[in-house]
Amino acid sequence: MSPVEDGKCRSRGIAWRPGGERVDGNDDEGPYLFRLNPEFVAELVALPDDRVAAVAAGWATAEEWMGEPELEFIAQLIGELRRVARRAVADGVDAYCWLCL
C-alpha cells in the first residue's frame, strides 16, 4: 500500500513527518514551512479522483485532528495538496506547505 493510502503513513503525511523537512527557521511557535516528502508528493500526484474519498476517510482517523474532522473538509484538503503536488512536479520544483496553528 502507498504512503498516501496506508493508515499510519497517511496521518503522518498530513503532519509532514515522514521525511518532510521544516525549512522556515522560526521558533516552535511557528508559523511553519515544510518541504513535502517527495514520495508523499508522488503519491498525491498519482492519486485518482475516485480514491480521494477513501483516502479522506482514512486520514480522518489520525490522532492529530482536534475533535472529529469533517470528511468533506479532508477531501478538499487532499484535493488542494494534490493540486500543489501536481503543479510542483510539472514545474520541476519541490512542494511546500505553510502551516500556522
Secondary structure, DSSP 8 states (H G I E B T S, - for coil): --TTTSHHHHHHHHTT-SS-EE-S---TT--EEEE--HHHHHHHHH--HHHHHHHHHHHTT-TTSSS---HHHHHHHHHHHHHHHHHHHHHT---EEEE--
